Amino acid sequence: MFTADKLAALRAKYGNADGSVMFSEEAQRVADLQFSSDGKRSKPFSGIPTFLGAAYRPEAQDLADFGGLEIAMVGVPMDLGVTNRSGARFGPRAVRTIERIGPYEHFLKMVPLAEAKVADIGDVPFRSRFSLESCHQDIEAFYTRLCAAGIVPLSVGGDHSISQSILAGVAAEHGPVGMVHFDAHCDTSGPYEGSKFQHGGPFREAVLAGHLDPERTVQIGIRGPAEYLWEFSYDSGMTVIHAEEVTALGTDRIVETVKRVVGAGKTYVSLDVDCLDPVFAPGTGTPEVGGMTSREVLAIMRGIVGTDVVGGDVVEVAPQYDATTNTAQLGAQMLFEILCLEVAACKARRKE
């Protein structure tokens, strides 16, 4: 029963407390990121938009140590590798404009921007917007330098071909990595029309180049009529979980599978927004019906915290097909979840 004494106690505790005052250490840690010293709350709709509201540090690109960051968020606005609808080059800008993601991850009880040195360092500098091949050379060179400085990259594309060259940079520092891959498509087809740089084949190329360990790779949410293109996934030993299996298996069993397959080794996380059903994420170049729900993807992401994540990306957000901004919203939320995985891994490495 709610008594007069209980009401009096609440009034004594909260009656004169400003909205910036929290009574638990955990809540106050979040509030300290949101409120200024005079009690004003930051406005999510004002200022220069950055990924997840992180500090903007474009000058870090010109420093040998990238300004001492632990995690660098990078835009990769390039979609010359698409096979269907273009537009993902606008993905980084769309994701940056999404407000109110974080700063608190309530399930993991994390405040990632307060627990690691993180900044948005701008976009990969491209020499040409017209040359697919030179764009990939620029991506590989940039991420090779970034990872050599000990920085964990978190990227927003762009089409999925960018992951191939990002992985080259990651592997230059860490050797072949495992991967947790959310997608409607396995993206392990061969070269098309004289180019190995297309968004349907980055992970075949990454394996053949020695950058990706297929036996430590799990692909989740696969579906659609392009199944005949993915023989390489099975031949190389990748673990493929189709979208229709997700409901039958349940997210807990999928988490168990991911942990078993990737093990304790260095791991990359790649999320194509078309892993989600078009009901949730219509703003993408190759939508496939029958996809995962946002809750399923979140459950798996949160379940694999503790994995040694050394890089990640969110790709294929194409805002011109995204009338409600749902896709950009989901892309930003998934970026936040991958950031949490990276921060957890950074904290574990600090203790080693």
N, C-alpha and C positions, 0 to 999 in steps of 0.2 A: 504494500500500500504506500502510495506517495503521500507522506505526512508533512505537516507544517515544519517539523524539524529538518526534514530532507530539503524542503524548499529553502529554508533559511540557510542551510549549508551551501546550497548551490548559489544563492545570492551573495553570500560572503566570499565565495571563491571566484565567481564569474561576473558579479553585478557591476563592478567597476573596472574590469579587465578590458584592455584594448584588444582589437581583433588580431594584433600581431603577437599577443602573449599566449604562449602554449604552456601546458603544465607537465608535459613529458619531454624528456631529452630528445626523443626521436622526432616528435612533432615540431619542436623548436628548431631542430636542425634544418627541417624543410622550410619553416617560416623565415629563417635567417636569409634564405636565398630569395624570398619573395617580398620582404618588407625592408624599407630603408630605415635609417636610425630614427627618423621622426615618425615612424609608424605608417608611412604610405606604402601601399602595395603596388608592385610593378604592374604596368599595363601591358597585357599580351598583344594588344593591337597597335602599339606605338613603337617608334624606334626602327632600326634597321633589322629586318628579319634574318635570322641565322638558323642553322639546323638546331632544333630543340631549344632555342634561346641561348645557346652556348656563346661564350666570348668569341668575337670576330678577330682573328689574328692572321690576316693575309701576309703580313711581313715575315711570318715564320717560314714561309717557303724559301726565303732567301738566306736563311740561317743554317749553318751546318748541322746544328742539333735541333732544328725546328723549334727553337725557343724553349727547350726543356719539356716539351709536352710528353705525355704518356700515350694519349689517343688523339689522333687528328681526324676530324670529319672533313671529307673532301667531296666536292661536286665533280661529276664526270659527264658534262652535257654533250654527249655524242650519240647519235642514233643512225649512223651510216650503215650499220650492220643488220638492219631489220629486213625481214622477208615479207611483212604484211604492212600494217599501218604505221607510219612514222609519227614522231611527236615526242618521243621520250627524251629528246634533247632538252625539253622544257621541264623535265622531271625534277632536277635539283632546285630550280626556282620555285616550283609548286610546293615541294616539301618544305622549303625554307619558310614559306608564308603561313604554314599551319601553326596556329597558336594553341596554347594550353595542353601541350604534351609534357608530362612530368610536372614538377621536378621529382615527384615521389613515385616509386614503383611499389604499390601497396602490397602486392602478393609477396615479392621478394624482400620487402622492407628495406629498399635501397634508395639513396639519393645520389645517383651516379655522378652528377656534375659537382657534387661536394666531396666525392670520394676519390677522385683522380684528376690529374691535370689534363683537361679536355678543352679543345677549341675548334671552331670552324675556321679552316685556313684557306677557304676559297676554292676555286676550281682548278683542275689540271690545266696548265697552260698548253694550248694546242698551237702548232705552227700553221696549220691549215684546217679550215672547216670543211674542205672538199675532199681530202684524201683519207680514205679509210685506213690504208696501210700506215701512213705517217702518224695518224692519230694513235694507233696502237703502239707504234714506236715511242711516242711521247708518254703514253700511259705507263708502259713498262719502265721507261727510264725514270719517271717521276716516282713510282712506287718502289723501285729498287733503291733509290736514294733515301726515300722515307723510311723504309724498313731497315736499311743499313744503319740508320740513326737510332734504332731501337724503338721506333714509334709504331703503335698499333693503328692501322688504318680502318676507318669506317666510311664507306663511300655510298653515294647516291648517283645512280645513272638516270639517263643513258640506257641504251639497250644492253642485253645480257652478254653481248660479245666482250664488253669491257672486263668482265671477270677473268677472262683468259689472260689478259696482259697484267691485271692486278696480281693474279696468282703467280705470274712469272717473277714479279718483284718480291712477293711474300716468300716464295720458295728460294730465291737467291739468298735470303737471310736464314730461313728455317729448314730448308730442304723440303722434300715432298710432304704436303700436309693432308690431313683428312678433311672431310667436308660434310656439313649438314646443309642440304639443298632443298628449299621449298619451291615448287614449280608445278605448272601443268605439264611441262615438257622436260624430258631428260637432258636435252641440249647436248647430245652426243652424236649428232650426225656428222657426215663428212663435209669437205669443202664444196662450195657451190660456185659455179660460173667463174672458176679461177681464183677464188678467194677463200682462205681458211678463216678469215675474220667475219663471221656472221653469227647471229645470236642463236642459231640452232645447233651450234657445234663447239662452244668454248671448252667444254669439259672433256671431249675427246682429245682436243689439241693439248689441253693441260696435262692429261695423263701421258700422252705420247712424248711430250716434252720433258717428262720427269718431274713435273711441278705438283701433281695431284696423285695421291695414293688411292686407287679405285677400291681397294679392299677395306679402306677406312672411310668410305663415302656412302651416305644414305640420301636417297632422293625421295621426297615426300609430296604427295598430291598429284601424281602423274595421271594423265587421262587424255582422251581425245583421239582423233583419227590419225595423228602422226606417230602412233605407237610403232609402226613398222620401221621407223627411222632409228630406233634406239637399241639395236642389236649390240652396239658397243658397250652399253651399260652392263648387259648381262654377261657378255664375253669377258669383260675386264674384271668382273667380280663386285660390281656395285650392288648395294642393297636398294631395291626399288619398291616403294610402297605406293600403290595406286590410290587414287582418291576414294574409290568405292571400298577400299579396305580400311580406311581411316575409321569409319563408324563401327565396323565389325571388330576391329582390333581394340579401339579405344586409345585415348591419348596416353594413358599410363603405360600400356604395353609398347607403344611407339617410342616413348621416352626410354624405356628399358632397352629397346633395340638400338637406339641411337647411342646410348652410353656404352653398350657392349661393342658396337662396331667401331666407333671412333676412339674408344679407350682413353688413355691418358696422354696421348700425343697431341702435337700442335694441330689445331683445327680451324677451318675457315667456315663461316656461315654466309650463305647466299640466298636471298629471298627475291624471287620474281613475283610481283603482285598478282600475276595471273594464277598463282597457286590457289588464290581465293576465288570463289564463285563470282561471276560477273554481277550478281545481285549486290555483292559487297564492294567489288572493285571493277567497275565497268571501264574505267579510264586507262586502258592498256591496249597494246597493239595486236595481241593475239588472244582474245578472250576465249575461254572454254567453259561451257556449262558443266554443272555437276561438280563444282569445286568445293574446297574446304571452307569452313566458317572461320570468322575472325577469332572466335573463342577457342576453336581447336588449335589454330596456329599459336595463339598466345599460350595455351596450356603446354604445348610441346616446347616452345621457347623457354618458358619459365622452368620447365622440368629439367632442362639440360644445363642449368646453372652449375658451375663447377667444372665444366669442360674447359680445356686450355685453349681459349679462342684467341687467335693472333690476327684476326682480320675479319671483315664482313662487309656486305653490301646489300642495298635494296635497289632494285632495278625495274625498268619498264613502266614507270608511272608516266602516262601520256595525258596531260591535263585537258587537252581540247576535246577528249571523249568523256570527260568527267564532270557532268553538269552540276552535280551536287557537292563536289570536292571530296566525296567519300574516299576515292582511291588515294588521293594525296594524304588524307587524314590517316588512313590505314598505313600508308607508306611511312609516315612520320612515327606512328605508334610502333611499328615493327622496327624502325631504326632505333627507337628508344629501348626496345627490348634487347636488341643486339648490343647496344651500348652497355646495358646492364651486364650482359654476359662478358663483355670485354673488360669492364671495370672489375668484376669479380675475379677474372683471371689475372689482371694486373695486381690486385691485392694479394692473391695467392703467391704470385712470383716474388713480390716484395718480401714475403716471409721466408722464402727459400734461401 
